[in-house]
Amino acid sequence: MKIIDWTKNHGAGLAAACVLACSAAMAPLAIAQVATPPASVRGLPDFTDLVEQAGPSVVNIRTTEKASRRSGVNGMDEDMLEFFKRFGVPIPNMPRQQRPNRPQQEEEQPRGVGSGFILSADGYVMTNAHVVDGADEVIVTLTDKREYKAKIIGADKRTDVAVVKIEASGLPAVRIGDVNRLKVGEWVMAIGSPFGLENTVTAGIVSAKQRDTGDYLPFIQTDVAINPGNSGGPLINMRGEVVGINSQIYSRSGGFMGISFAIPIDEAMRVSEQLRSSGRVTRGRIGVQIGQVTRDVAESLGLGKQQGALVTGVESGSPAEKAGVEAGDIIVRFEGKPIERIADLPRLVGNTKPGTKSTVTVFRRGNMRDLSVVIAEIDGDTPAIKASDRDVKPKSSNAAQQFGLTVSDLTGAQKKELKLKGGVRIDAASDAAARAGLREGDVIRAIANTEVSTVKDFESVLSKVDKTKPVNVLYQRGEWAQYALIRP
């Protein structure tokens, strides 16, 4: 799967025919069937009023950069070279000795085309951060063909939201909608400048909400046609309200394939307010490394359903460490809000103002615990145990060997290096343990939901578990902790 950010503009109709043949005897029946279609398909939406209403608020954004930053190969400019590179198309052959062609120094060169929309009558415009990233000059063109040089107020790459300002007044601002009211299957419309074609209107339906593509935000997925140059333009509902910013597409070829993604407008507005007030976005952090909670792990721990974010590591001196969060905890709520997916946690924490005292609910060895954490502001491997540290002879039992494990107690130096109070070191892993992903040097901190500090603890727990059923193991590898499920 390839997610494309339409940073730059690179420079069909569909016909169908249908023939219905039926006997004269069947004609009345056919006519009757056509005359009474279901209520849901009696008519299609008319977007003309929406275009007249919202169209004047949509702008074209053109950017330029200094020629000294650009280079060409075989007569191609940098935009086209990036196009070839991004979509895996081989660059046409050229003599090895040919050097890149470079425009004259300080010459302004076109860089890209995008879209945007007017936030306020006094000239604030919202667009994508990737549309203005690296630009030396930003030119905003209104629907009445007036052009303005814009000042970049701020851009946030994490959410791909930017705000620019033009010196104008009395501009037609958009109306902001409520994303929570948006429903899957609802008609929506996009206006933008695909391939530089200004004020182009496309329409479709909402395909999904809260779509996680690995980015900082949950996206709105639609089947609205989005192409290069649409980036930064508004996604508009049938009430004429902006509900998203068109930002990305899914594509295997580089062209539109029926799947587009828009940034929810509520998230974008939170970012834009910070950009307008301070030129930057402040986000919270608690200092944990997190991983996915698998279904097997959730069941084996007694968590019930698959949910939460598994804490695989806690940063030294971080708010999480001070609050008592431990590696192996599963964070299931933040400020009372459930963590359904791993991506929910960084979004909720990131939207919390630094200095705020918040409550984190963790699931630890069968019990729920509420921990109080003070949110810090976000910024931009511990080596494995050395062989020379092994001053304790391996100890193992028959029970451990049934799981393919040979373990030993940690030395004082190892505990200090790993910042652990206890645990057992894996000296050998085979059979079931190896299949679970365990290996030499890992440190087992808990097994079967029970914390272990020494080999004696480890053996005691193993002697009580059912050897015919899977056993969950919390282990640490280097700096990070995670769960494994050993299946005998």
Backbone torsions as a table, in degrees:
resi	resn	phi	psi	omega
1	MET	NA	134.9	179.7
2	LYS	-121.7	125.7	176.1
3	ILE	-102.7	121.4	-173.3
4	ILE	-104.6	128.6	168.9
5	ASP	-92.3	117.7	-176.5
6	TRP	-81.9	81.1	-176.8
7	THR	-74.6	-34.9	-171.6
8	LYS	-132.6	162.8	176.4
9	ASN	-99.0	126.3	179.3
10	HIS	-115.0	122.4	174.2
11	GLY	-122.8	NA	NA
12	ALA	NA	93.7	178.5
13	GLY	-86.4	160.1	-176.7
14	LEU	-123.2	121.9	-178.8
15	ALA	-114.9	144.3	178.8
16	ALA	-143.6	146.9	179.3
17	ALA	-135.3	142.8	-179.1
18	CYS	-135.6	130.2	-179.6
19	VAL	-117.0	126.9	179.8
20	LEU	-111.0	117.9	179.3
21	ALA	-115.0	128.8	178.0
22	CYS	-150.2	159.2	-179.6
23	SER	-73.8	160.9	179.5
24	ALA	-60.5	-32.5	-178.7
25	ALA	-69.0	-30.0	-177.5
26	MET	-89.2	-11.9	-174.7
27	ALA	-56.6	-46.8	179.8
28	PRO	-59.3	-38.7	179.0
29	LEU	-64.7	-42.6	-179.8
30	ALA	-63.1	-42.0	-179.3
31	ILE	-64.6	-40.2	179.9
32	ALA	-64.5	-37.7	179.9
33	GLN	-67.0	-39.5	-179.6
34	VAL	-70.7	-33.0	-174.9
35	ALA	-73.0	-19.1	-177.5
36	THR	-126.5	68.5	178.8
37	PRO	-73.0	161.6	175.9
38	PRO	-58.4	152.9	-177.8
39	ALA	-58.5	-32.7	-174.9
40	SER	-70.8	-14.9	-177.9
41	VAL	-123.0	18.8	-178.3
42	ARG	-72.3	-21.2	-179.7
43	GLY	-158.5	156.1	176.8
44	LEU	-107.0	155.2	-177.2
45	PRO	-66.9	149.0	176.5
46	ASP	-107.3	119.0	-174.7
47	PHE	-96.6	2.4	-172.3
48	THR	-60.6	-44.7	179.9
49	ASP	-64.8	-37.4	179.7
50	LEU	-64.8	-40.9	180.0
51	VAL	-63.3	-44.1	179.0
52	GLU	-63.8	-35.1	-177.0
53	GLN	-76.9	-48.0	-173.3
54	ALA	-95.4	-22.2	-175.4
55	GLY	-53.1	-46.2	-178.5
56	PRO	-63.0	-16.9	-179.6
57	SER	-87.4	-7.1	-178.8
58	VAL	-94.9	136.1	-176.8
59	VAL	-122.4	159.1	172.4
60	ASN	-98.4	135.7	-179.8
61	ILE	-118.1	123.1	180.0
62	ARG	-118.7	134.3	-178.6
63	THR	-121.5	152.9	175.7
64	THR	-133.3	162.7	174.3
65	GLU	-144.8	163.1	-178.7
66	LYS	-64.8	142.4	-178.9
67	ALA	-62.1	-26.7	-178.1
68	SER	-64.1	-17.7	-179.2
69	ARG	-91.8	-6.3	-173.2
70	ARG	-112.2	151.1	175.7
71	SER	-145.5	154.3	179.9
72	GLY	-125.5	160.2	175.7
73	VAL	-129.5	123.9	177.3
74	ASN	58.0	37.8	177.7
75	GLY	85.0	-2.2	-179.3
76	MET	-90.4	143.0	175.1
77	ASP	-84.3	174.3	-174.9
78	GLU	-63.6	-33.8	179.8
79	ASP	-61.3	-45.8	-178.6
80	MET	-68.1	-37.2	177.1
81	LEU	-62.6	-40.1	178.5
82	GLU	-64.8	-37.2	178.3
83	PHE	-60.2	-46.7	178.9
84	PHE	-61.4	-44.6	-176.9
85	LYS	-66.4	-43.6	-175.0
86	ARG	-65.8	-39.4	-174.7
87	PHE	-100.6	12.0	172.8
88	GLY	72.1	21.5	179.3
89	VAL	-88.6	127.8	-179.5
90	PRO	-59.0	137.9	175.9
91	ILE	-72.9	131.4	-179.0
92	PRO	-52.2	146.7	-177.0
93	ASN	-60.6	146.1	177.7
94	MET	-148.4	152.4	178.4
95	PRO	-58.7	138.3	-179.0
96	ARG	-58.6	-34.0	-174.6
97	GLN	-80.4	-10.0	-178.3
98	GLN	-70.9	130.1	-179.8
99	ARG	-94.2	153.3	178.1
100	PRO	-57.5	139.6	175.6
101	ASN	-82.5	132.2	-176.9
102	ARG	-121.5	130.1	174.0
103	PRO	-63.5	164.5	-179.4
104	GLN	-64.0	149.3	-179.5
105	GLN	-60.1	145.0	176.0
106	GLU	65.1	10.4	176.5
107	GLU	-82.8	128.5	178.9
108	GLU	-74.0	128.8	-179.6
109	GLN	-122.3	141.9	175.2
110	PRO	-58.5	139.3	-177.3
111	ARG	-115.4	-40.3	-178.3
112	GLY	-178.1	169.8	-179.7
113	VAL	-131.5	136.9	177.0
114	GLY	-143.5	-165.6	-178.3
115	SER	-131.3	170.4	177.4
116	GLY	-165.5	179.8	177.3
117	PHE	-147.6	151.2	-173.1
118	ILE	-80.0	122.7	179.5
119	LEU	-85.5	-35.4	-176.1
120	SER	-144.8	157.0	-176.0
121	ALA	-64.8	-19.8	-177.7
122	ASP	-91.6	11.8	167.6
123	GLY	108.0	10.2	175.5
124	TYR	-81.1	131.8	-176.1
125	VAL	-126.5	134.9	177.3
126	MET	-102.2	143.0	177.1
127	THR	-154.3	-170.0	175.3
128	ASN	-86.1	146.7	176.9
129	ALA	-63.2	-36.0	-177.5
130	HIS	-71.6	-15.6	177.3
131	VAL	-71.3	-37.6	-175.8
132	VAL	-104.6	-2.3	-177.8
133	ASP	-61.1	125.7	177.2
134	GLY	79.3	4.0	-177.5
135	ALA	-79.5	140.2	173.9
136	ASP	-89.2	-25.6	179.4
137	GLU	-145.4	136.9	178.9
138	VAL	-120.1	123.8	-178.8
139	ILE	-116.0	124.2	-179.4
140	VAL	-105.9	128.0	178.8
141	THR	-114.8	125.2	178.6
142	LEU	-83.5	170.1	-179.1
143	THR	-66.1	-23.4	177.8
144	ASP	-88.5	13.8	174.2
145	LYS	77.2	4.6	174.0
146	ARG	-71.2	138.8	-179.4
147	GLU	-117.4	142.0	179.3
148	TYR	-136.5	143.0	168.4
149	LYS	-81.0	130.0	-174.3
150	ALA	-106.0	149.9	173.8
151	LYS	-101.6	132.1	178.1
152	ILE	-78.0	113.0	-180.0
153	ILE	-75.7	-40.5	179.1
154	GLY	179.4	154.9	178.3
155	ALA	-141.6	138.3	-179.3
156	ASP	-120.2	108.4	-175.6
157	LYS	-70.3	-28.1	-178.6
158	ARG	-62.0	-39.4	179.8
159	THR	-104.1	-7.0	-178.8
160	ASP	62.8	40.0	178.9
161	VAL	-117.0	136.8	177.4
162	ALA	-137.7	153.1	175.4
163	VAL	-126.9	129.8	175.7
164	VAL	-121.3	161.6	-176.2
165	LYS	-129.7	132.5	172.7
166	ILE	-115.5	151.1	-178.4
167	GLU	-86.5	87.4	179.3
168	ALA	-153.1	165.1	179.6
169	SER	-141.1	164.5	178.9
170	GLY	68.0	26.1	-177.4
171	LEU	-81.6	151.1	179.1
172	PRO	-78.6	106.3	-178.1
173	ALA	-85.7	152.2	178.2
174	VAL	-75.3	163.8	171.3
175	ARG	-101.1	132.4	-177.6
176	ILE	-89.2	130.7	-178.2
177	GLY	-95.9	177.4	-180.0
178	ASP	-103.8	110.4	-178.1
179	VAL	-63.5	-30.4	-179.1
180	ASN	-64.2	-23.7	178.6
181	ARG	-86.5	-11.6	-178.6
182	LEU	-69.9	133.8	-177.0
183	LYS	-119.2	147.5	175.2
184	VAL	-64.6	133.2	-176.4
185	GLY	96.8	-9.9	-179.2
186	GLU	-74.8	142.8	177.8
187	TRP	-72.5	139.5	175.7
188	VAL	-140.5	162.9	-174.9
189	MET	-135.3	146.5	177.0
190	ALA	-122.3	142.9	173.5
191	ILE	-127.6	132.9	-179.6
192	GLY	-170.0	-160.7	-176.1
193	SER	-125.9	62.8	179.4
194	PRO	-62.1	130.6	-179.2
195	PHE	55.5	26.8	178.8
196	GLY	82.4	2.9	179.9
197	LEU	-84.1	97.9	-171.8
198	GLU	-63.9	149.9	174.9
199	ASN	54.4	44.7	176.0
200	THR	-89.3	132.3	-177.4
201	VAL	-108.6	129.8	173.1
202	THR	-132.2	158.2	-176.1
203	ALA	-143.7	161.1	178.7
204	GLY	-176.1	-156.2	179.9
205	ILE	-124.4	162.7	173.5
206	VAL	-74.8	120.2	-177.7
207	SER	-88.1	-33.4	-179.5
208	ALA	-166.4	157.7	173.8
209	LYS	-118.9	162.6	178.4
210	GLN	55.3	38.8	-179.7
211	ARG	-79.0	120.9	-177.5
212	ASP	-94.0	114.4	178.5
213	THR	-108.2	11.1	-179.5
214	GLY	94.7	-3.7	178.4
215	ASP	-88.6	-178.9	-174.6
216	TYR	-70.6	-23.2	-174.6
217	LEU	-116.6	152.8	169.5
218	PRO	-80.9	131.0	-173.1
219	PHE	-98.0	158.9	167.7
220	ILE	-91.3	123.5	178.2
221	GLN	-98.2	133.8	178.5
222	THR	-135.7	172.0	171.7
223	ASP	-110.2	21.9	176.2
224	VAL	-69.6	134.3	-179.1
225	ALA	-66.1	115.8	178.7
226	ILE	-124.2	131.7	-177.7
227	ASN	-136.9	174.8	178.8
228	PRO	-53.3	127.2	-177.7
229	GLY	106.6	-20.0	175.5
230	ASN	-75.7	-19.7	-176.2
231	SER	-53.5	132.2	178.0
232	GLY	92.3	-10.7	-180.0
233	GLY	-79.3	164.6	-175.4
234	PRO	-84.8	147.7	167.3
235	LEU	-102.4	123.6	-168.3
236	ILE	-119.5	135.3	177.9
237	ASN	-85.6	-179.6	-175.6
238	MET	-74.1	-4.4	174.2
239	ARG	-95.8	4.0	179.3
240	GLY	79.6	18.9	-178.3
241	GLU	-104.3	144.9	177.4
242	VAL	-79.8	124.9	179.5
243	VAL	-115.2	-6.6	179.9
244	GLY	-168.0	168.9	174.5
245	ILE	-114.0	120.2	179.7
246	ASN	-65.6	125.0	-168.7
247	SER	-133.1	-40.6	-171.8
248	GLN	-141.8	164.1	171.4
249	ILE	-136.1	160.9	169.5
250	TYR	-96.7	130.0	-177.6
251	SER	-155.4	141.4	172.1
252	ARG	-101.6	-15.7	-175.5
253	SER	-114.9	-12.3	-174.8
254	GLY	99.6	-12.7	178.1
255	GLY	-103.7	172.0	-179.8
256	PHE	-67.0	133.2	-178.5
257	MET	-127.2	19.2	175.3
258	GLY	94.0	2.9	178.5
259	ILE	-129.5	115.7	-179.8
260	SER	-125.2	156.4	-179.2
261	PHE	-128.0	137.6	179.1
262	ALA	-126.0	142.6	177.2
263	ILE	-75.7	125.7	178.5
264	PRO	-56.7	135.4	-173.3
265	ILE	-67.8	-28.1	179.5
266	ASP	-65.9	-40.4	176.6
267	GLU	-66.4	-42.1	-179.2
268	ALA	-64.2	-37.7	-179.3
269	MET	-68.4	-36.9	176.7
270	ARG	-61.1	-41.4	179.3
271	VAL	-67.8	-44.6	-176.4
272	SER	-63.6	-35.5	178.7
273	GLU	-63.0	-39.7	177.4
274	GLN	-69.9	-39.3	179.2
275	LEU	-63.5	-39.6	-179.0
276	ARG	-71.3	-31.8	-177.6
277	SER	-85.1	-35.2	-175.5
278	SER	-133.3	-6.0	179.9
279	GLY	80.8	-0.6	179.8
280	ARG	-147.8	166.2	-179.4
281	VAL	-111.5	129.4	177.8
282	THR	-101.5	128.5	-178.7
283	ARG	-126.3	155.0	179.2
284	GLY	-91.3	160.1	176.3
285	ARG	-150.5	154.3	175.9
286	ILE	-121.0	-10.4	173.5
287	GLY	84.8	47.3	175.7
288	VAL	-126.5	149.5	169.4
289	GLN	-98.3	131.2	-174.9
290	ILE	-123.3	157.3	178.7
291	GLY	-138.6	174.9	-177.7
292	GLN	-75.7	142.2	172.4
293	VAL	-95.5	111.1	-179.3
294	THR	-78.7	162.7	180.0
295	ARG	-62.3	-42.3	-179.6
296	ASP	-61.2	-43.8	-179.8
297	VAL	-65.5	-43.2	-179.8
298	ALA	-59.4	-42.9	-180.0
299	GLU	-68.4	-42.2	-176.8
300	SER	-69.1	-28.0	179.9
301	LEU	-86.0	-9.8	-177.7
302	GLY	82.0	20.4	-178.6
303	LEU	-74.0	-21.5	-177.2
304	GLY	95.0	-106.2	-179.4
305	LYS	-88.7	163.9	178.4
306	GLN	-74.9	111.8	-176.4
307	GLN	-158.9	172.1	173.4
308	GLY	81.3	-179.9	178.1
309	ALA	-124.7	124.1	-179.1
310	LEU	-78.4	124.5	177.8
311	VAL	-79.9	110.8	179.6
312	THR	-96.0	-13.1	177.8
313	GLY	-166.8	149.5	178.5
314	VAL	-122.7	125.1	-178.5
315	GLU	-68.0	135.2	-179.2
316	SER	-63.1	130.8	178.7
317	GLY	77.0	5.5	-177.3
318	SER	-79.3	166.0	176.0
319	PRO	-57.5	-35.8	-180.0
320	ALA	-64.9	-43.4	179.7
321	GLU	-63.5	-42.6	-179.9
322	LYS	-65.4	-28.9	-179.4
323	ALA	-82.4	-11.4	179.5
324	GLY	96.8	12.3	176.0
325	VAL	-69.9	137.2	-177.7
326	GLU	-122.4	153.2	173.2
327	ALA	-61.7	134.2	-176.0
328	GLY	102.6	-17.7	174.3
329	ASP	-66.8	151.5	172.1
330	ILE	-115.5	115.0	-179.9
331	ILE	-80.3	115.9	-174.9
332	VAL	-107.4	-18.5	176.9
333	ARG	-146.2	148.6	172.6
334	PHE	-131.7	117.4	-176.4
335	GLU	54.4	38.7	177.2
336	GLY	82.1	-8.8	-179.3
337	LYS	-90.0	129.5	-176.6
338	PRO	-67.7	143.3	174.8
339	ILE	-98.5	94.4	-178.5
340	GLU	-78.2	-39.3	-179.4
341	ARG	-127.0	158.5	-177.5
342	ILE	-57.5	-34.6	-176.9
343	ALA	-71.2	-16.8	-178.9
344	ASP	-64.4	-36.7	-174.7
345	LEU	-64.1	-54.1	179.2
346	PRO	-61.3	-29.7	178.5
347	ARG	-69.4	-44.7	179.9
348	LEU	-67.5	-44.6	179.3
349	VAL	-66.7	-41.6	-179.1
350	GLY	-61.7	-32.0	-179.7
351	ASN	-83.8	0.0	179.8
352	THR	-92.7	134.7	-177.5
353	LYS	-67.3	130.0	177.2
354	PRO	-54.8	139.8	-177.4
355	GLY	97.0	-11.8	179.5
356	THR	-74.0	138.6	175.7
357	LYS	-91.6	115.9	-174.5
358	SER	-121.5	162.8	178.5
359	THR	-108.2	126.7	176.6
360	VAL	-112.0	127.2	177.6
361	THR	-100.7	122.8	-178.9
362	VAL	-118.9	149.1	174.3
363	PHE	-102.8	116.7	-175.8
364	ARG	-132.1	113.5	177.1
365	ARG	47.0	52.6	173.4
366	GLY	89.7	-5.4	-176.8
367	ASN	-125.9	147.0	174.2
368	MET	-90.7	136.3	178.9
369	ARG	-134.0	136.9	174.4
370	ASP	-97.2	124.0	179.9
371	LEU	-118.4	140.3	179.3
372	SER	-96.0	124.2	-177.0
373	VAL	-129.4	138.8	177.2
374	VAL	-96.7	118.2	-174.1
375	ILE	-68.5	132.9	176.2
376	ALA	-102.9	172.4	179.7
377	GLU	-91.4	139.0	-176.9
378	ILE	-74.1	146.1	173.8
379	ASP	-103.1	-159.7	165.3
380	GLY	-72.0	NA	NA
381	ASP	NA	123.8	175.0
382	THR	-50.7	131.6	-178.7
383	PRO	-60.3	151.4	178.5
384	ALA	-68.4	165.8	-179.0
385	ILE	-62.8	130.3	-177.5
386	LYS	-78.3	151.8	178.9
387	ALA	-62.6	-29.9	-178.5
388	SER	-69.5	-15.8	-179.7
389	ASP	-82.0	-6.5	-174.2
390	ARG	-82.1	76.8	179.6
391	ASP	-98.8	8.3	176.5
392	VAL	-115.7	131.0	-179.2
393	LYS	-69.0	142.4	178.9
394	PRO	-57.3	141.2	175.6
395	LYS	-125.1	139.5	178.3
396	SER	-152.3	163.9	179.7
397	SER	-129.3	169.9	177.1
398	ASN	-61.6	-37.3	179.5
399	ALA	-62.2	-44.6	179.3
400	ALA	-64.1	-40.1	-177.9
401	GLN	-67.4	-25.8	175.7
402	GLN	-64.3	-26.7	177.3
403	PHE	-95.4	3.0	179.4
404	GLY	80.4	28.3	-175.6
405	LEU	-118.8	139.7	166.5
406	THR	-124.5	123.5	-171.7
407	VAL	-129.3	164.5	176.9
408	SER	-146.8	162.1	176.7
409	ASP	-70.1	152.4	175.1
410	LEU	-77.4	144.3	173.5
411	THR	-80.8	168.2	177.5
412	GLY	-61.5	-39.8	-179.7
413	ALA	-65.4	-39.5	179.8
414	GLN	-66.3	-41.2	178.1
415	LYS	-62.2	-40.4	-179.3
416	LYS	-66.9	-42.6	-178.3
417	GLU	-65.7	-39.8	-178.3
418	LEU	-90.8	-3.9	-179.9
419	LYS	58.8	46.3	-179.9
420	LEU	-118.1	148.3	175.3
421	LYS	-87.0	-23.4	-179.6
422	GLY	-170.0	-174.1	-176.8
423	GLY	134.2	170.2	177.5
424	VAL	-123.8	141.1	-177.4
425	ARG	-90.9	136.7	176.3
426	ILE	-83.2	116.9	177.6
427	ASP	-93.2	-21.3	176.5
428	ALA	-157.9	140.3	178.2
429	ALA	-134.6	125.2	179.9
430	SER	-142.3	176.4	175.4
431	ASP	49.4	-123.7	-174.5
432	ALA	-60.4	-40.5	-179.6
433	ALA	-64.4	-42.2	179.6
434	ALA	-65.9	-39.8	178.9
435	ARG	-63.8	-28.2	178.9
436	ALA	-79.1	-6.6	178.3
437	GLY	98.4	2.0	178.7
438	LEU	-76.0	151.0	179.9
439	ARG	-151.3	168.4	-179.6
440	GLU	-57.2	136.1	179.8
441	GLY	99.5	-19.8	175.6
442	ASP	-67.2	151.4	178.3
443	VAL	-115.4	119.9	178.1
444	ILE	-82.9	123.4	-178.4
445	ARG	-103.3	-26.9	178.3
446	ALA	-154.8	150.6	176.6
447	ILE	-142.4	137.9	-177.4
448	ALA	53.2	42.0	177.7
449	ASN	67.3	16.8	-179.0
450	THR	-123.8	126.1	180.0
451	GLU	-68.9	139.1	178.6
452	VAL	-124.7	136.9	-179.8
453	SER	-109.1	-27.8	-176.8
454	THR	-137.1	171.1	176.2
455	VAL	-61.5	-35.5	178.9
456	LYS	-60.9	-44.7	176.3
457	ASP	-60.8	-44.3	-177.6
458	PHE	-58.5	-48.2	-178.7
459	GLU	-65.8	-36.6	-179.4
460	SER	-63.4	-42.7	179.6
461	VAL	-68.0	-45.0	-178.3
462	LEU	-61.7	-33.6	-178.2
463	SER	-66.2	-17.4	-175.6
464	LYS	-103.2	-11.7	-176.6
465	VAL	-81.6	156.2	176.3
466	ASP	-77.7	114.8	-174.9
467	LYS	-71.3	-6.4	-179.0
468	THR	-97.9	-4.1	-176.9
469	LYS	-116.8	154.9	177.8
470	PRO	-61.0	145.8	180.0
471	VAL	-124.0	130.2	178.5
472	ASN	-84.1	142.0	-178.5
473	VAL	-130.6	127.2	172.1
474	LEU	-96.2	118.9	-178.0
475	TYR	-131.4	157.9	179.9
476	GLN	-117.4	132.9	177.2
477	ARG	-123.0	108.8	-174.6
478	GLY	66.9	-117.7	-176.3
479	GLU	-93.7	-20.3	-169.6
480	TRP	-109.0	146.9	179.8
481	ALA	-111.8	150.0	178.1
482	GLN	-158.1	171.3	-179.0
483	TYR	-103.6	150.4	171.9
484	ALA	-135.8	155.9	179.7
485	LEU	-118.5	110.8	179.2
486	ILE	-87.4	121.1	-180.0
487	ARG	-107.3	107.8	-178.6
488	PRO	-59.1	NA	NA
